[in-house]
């Protein structure tokens, strides 16, 4: 019999944190996240996301041991912005047991229902601005940085509980030999000649001001995206501090027309390729392992690429793509992932396919209507 427990004690907090490290021990593709970063993400008192959000965490226990976990999340900024009474579930991990899955989903939906929320979606960890969705296709390779991984049985168990697809998210893969950089270069040249679009790398000495430019473009360019809620300034600053140590300045770009920043792009070296050797710990040896293997990283993930709506006809997006490809090659990267892209973002999906990228992973957001 499966019992549900709230995460309220030091022991239960440790169980919630450690469950995935036990479930995936020895798995060839799962990449253990740093425990320190996971603790920070669960800290509702300090993490800036929870300034306008609530979270309750639950454990599934059977036979005296933890067999699953889930969080119920109420993002008030999302509700206010989208004018939709919806909540999230996230941080889902579980053994292959239908009873465990049903108990976890019921616990999260009950918590949301007690707050008047009958529509639940997920996984969100804890929102679409962070890791989100469930892997449903493409289990044969490790995830890129800030992308999730889970076994195939997760989708099967969730669908047995009554959850249904809300939206699919795509990840595209390409290599230096497959990408059609000449097409992007031609469009970039036209953008420069006809609209004065120029692309530059961010100025790390002026990091706060550059972050402000990214912050404005991100919240504006993604404003109409399904599931989007704008990041607060505190969240953006927090994320900026997290990403700065792993950023390659050549892959953080701003597109400008005159003195105005109209688009931005950020690709991250796939630190997962080094992180997988640390087993989730920086000390005593994890940091040295990460630094050692970091030198061999040859893959990047294009995390952000967006243009202000009123400038999308200028070719700024193509100029950003061309600069990313060019700078990435010069820096020695020969493989890339573009993720994630909404399944119904026809323009972006077609653009990536035209550039020679192929869809190789599919992630899914599920929903439950109580």
Phi, psi and omega in degrees: 000138183262128176249146178254131179237138172287149176275103185228341185247168177300319179297315182291326176296320178294319179298318180298316181295316191275344186307309182297328179295328177282315183298323186259009183306125180082002181290136185287342187242332180295137180250116182294121175289158177294129180300323180299321179288325177294317177302317180296322181291333179272354187277095186289344180275333187246328183290132186295339178302323187276006172295332177229031181212158176237152177215138172235132182251147182227149172245143168260128184235133177216134179061030178080009179225156181283127183238359179188164177210156176199155172237142171256132189230132177241107183260100184293331178294319178299312182300317181292319184286314184272350183054046181223128180277082182229148174235174184240157158242153182198181180052038184280129170215144183195153171287167183280084184208118183298326180293322178295313180301314181297319181294320180293313180297321179295320180297315180293316181292324178296319180297317178293319180299326179295346177251016175083014183255119182253350180249120181238135177231162177165182002283141170233130187235065007254000178210179180292349177276358180235201173295140179204165174080168182245132176291125179238346175214138178098051184273358191264020177203157181291156177284154172284169179307133178065026173237147185274166171219144177203160178289160179301330186291344179301312181297319181298316181292319180296319181292332176290337178281350183107356175293145180230156180300132171257315182198143173258148178239138184251148170239134182248147181236146174206168177231170181298332180275337183270330187291138181266074186292333183298324179296313179295323180296318179297316179294324178294319178296320178294319179299321179291318183289319187270331186234359179072025180286128173229148182242136177225159174281158180291153179261104184296333177291342179243041192302317183297317179291322178293321178298322178298321178294315176300316182303313181294314182293316181301309183292335178275312186293330182262007190298333182263001181291143176300134176078004185278141167225134184297147174282143172285162177301320180297321178295315181298319178295320179297312180295321179300319179294325179292320187276334185307318181294337182255357180291147166256115184304336179289345186246015173244110194234150171235135172261132183232148169235114189066232179262003185262130173280119186247349180202162179213157176213142177219121172243137181250137167304139185285083182298343175303330181294337175259325184297331185298341182272351186267348181055035173082005183232137175279329185236149005274341187242349186302317182298319180295321178296318179297313181296322180294311184281342179301330182295338184264004182293127179233006181243144176237158171242123174282105188270320183224131168207111183210156181227139176306140189306319184287354181243013185288342178272004183272350185086012182298324180297316178297322178296321177293316177302311183300318180293321177299313181298312183298311182292323179296317179297316180298327181277358175095009178273135183235011182211144182212154173239137172252114183200149352255163180233130178299142182301330182260014171275078189300317183298314182290320179297317179293321180298316181293320178294322178294332179277357177099010177274151179237141178287125184231351174219144176234133178242152186228137168261127179258162175221155181224124178249113182274000000 
